[in-house]
Structures are given as structure tokens and as C-alpha cells.
Amino acid sequence: MASLLVMAILYHGGEYGEAVLSKFTFVRTENIALPHGPTSEPRAALKVTVKTKNGNLHTFLSTHLDHLDDHTNRTMQAKLLVTALKDMDN
């Protein structure tokens, strides 16, 4: 099993961010820093391409958007993710 972790923040001596586990091989990875306001915690998205046993490539994003009541940060983050998804060719 392959694993990948990208850090979004340091907190109480630990690293917090996005993680992906896969039984397939990672062929491309990208850490995408998501926009956030001055009082909210940083967030990240992890864009990963894996190669399956039959040679097919699959690309996906893993993230956790801002959870606060104000939707402003989530809206900014979602717009950036849409842009990142437009670049996907498989």
C-alpha cells in the first residue's frame, strides 16, 4: 500500500493535512494550498494520479474544505479546485 501526506498546518507538535492511501502506484502528486481568510486555518488539497494494474491512469482530488459557518472561504476554495480539475486530462 502506498501512502501520501501533505501538510496544511502544524498544530500542537503534529502535522495536519490531507492523506491518500492507495493500492496503486502514484505517478503524479500535487499539493494545492487553498485560499483562506486571516482568521481561518490553512487548508490543502491533494491532487493524485494513480496507475492501475491494467495501465489506466486515474486522477482525483482529496480535500477538507473550511468548516466555519461563513461560506466565503469554502467558495474561494471550491473555485480554485474547479480550476485545478479543468487541467485534468484523464
C-alpha positions as CSV (number, residue, x, y, z in Angstrom):
1,M,0.0,0.0,0.0
2,A,1.3,3.4,-0.9
3,S,0.6,6.5,1.3
4,L,1.0,10.2,0.8
5,L,0.5,13.1,3.3
6,V,0.7,16.8,2.6
7,M,0.8,19.2,5.5
8,A,-1.6,22.1,5.8
9,I,-0.7,23.2,9.3
10,L,1.5,22.4,12.3
11,Y,-0.6,22.0,15.4
12,H,0.5,21.0,18.9
13,G,3.6,19.4,17.6
14,G,1.8,17.4,14.9
15,E,1.3,17.8,11.1
16,Y,-2.3,18.2,9.9
17,G,-3.3,18.0,6.2
18,E,-4.5,15.6,3.6
19,A,-3.7,12.0,3.2
20,V,-4.3,9.4,0.5
21,L,-3.8,5.6,0.7
22,S,-3.7,3.6,-2.5
23,K,-3.0,0.0,-3.5
24,F,-1.9,1.5,-6.8
25,T,1.3,3.4,-7.7
26,F,1.3,7.2,-7.5
27,V,2.5,8.6,-10.8
28,R,1.8,12.3,-10.1
29,T,1.0,14.2,-7.0
30,E,0.4,17.9,-6.4
31,N,-0.2,19.8,-3.1
32,I,-2.6,22.6,-3.7
33,A,-2.7,25.3,-1.0
34,L,-6.3,26.5,-0.7
35,P,-7.1,30.2,-0.1
36,H,-8.4,31.2,3.4
37,G,-9.2,34.3,5.4
38,P,-7.0,35.9,8.0
39,T,-8.8,34.2,10.9
40,S,-9.3,30.7,9.5
41,E,-6.8,27.8,9.4
42,P,-5.0,26.9,6.2
43,R,-6.4,24.1,4.1
44,A,-4.8,22.0,1.3
45,A,-6.0,19.7,-1.4
46,L,-4.0,16.8,-2.7
47,K,-4.3,16.0,-6.4
48,V,-3.1,12.5,-7.2
49,T,-2.8,10.3,-10.3
50,V,-2.5,6.6,-9.8
51,K,-1.7,3.9,-12.3
52,T,-3.9,0.7,-12.1
53,K,-2.7,-2.8,-12.8
54,N,-4.1,-2.6,-16.4
55,G,-2.2,0.6,-17.0
56,N,-5.1,3.1,-16.8
57,L,-4.5,6.4,-15.1
58,H,-7.0,7.9,-12.7
59,T,-6.7,11.4,-11.2
60,F,-8.6,12.6,-8.2
61,L,-8.5,15.3,-5.5
62,S,-8.7,14.8,-1.8
63,T,-9.6,17.8,0.5
64,H,-11.4,19.0,3.5
65,L,-12.9,22.5,2.9
66,D,-13.2,25.1,5.6
67,H,-15.9,24.1,8.1
68,L,-16.8,27.5,9.5
69,D,-20.3,29.0,9.1
70,D,-19.3,31.7,6.8
71,H,-19.2,30.3,3.3
72,T,-16.7,32.8,1.9
73,N,-13.7,30.6,2.4
74,R,-15.4,27.5,1.0
75,T,-16.5,29.4,-2.1
76,M,-12.9,30.6,-2.7
77,Q,-11.6,27.1,-2.1
78,A,-14.2,25.5,-4.4
79,K,-13.4,27.9,-7.2
80,L,-9.7,27.1,-7.0
81,L,-10.5,23.3,-7.1
82,V,-12.7,23.8,-10.2
83,T,-9.7,25.4,-11.9
84,A,-7.4,22.5,-10.8
85,L,-9.9,20.0,-12.2
86,K,-10.1,21.7,-15.6
87,D,-6.4,20.7,-16.0
88,M,-7.2,17.0,-15.6
89,D,-6.9,15.1,-18.9
90,N,-7.9,11.6,-17.7
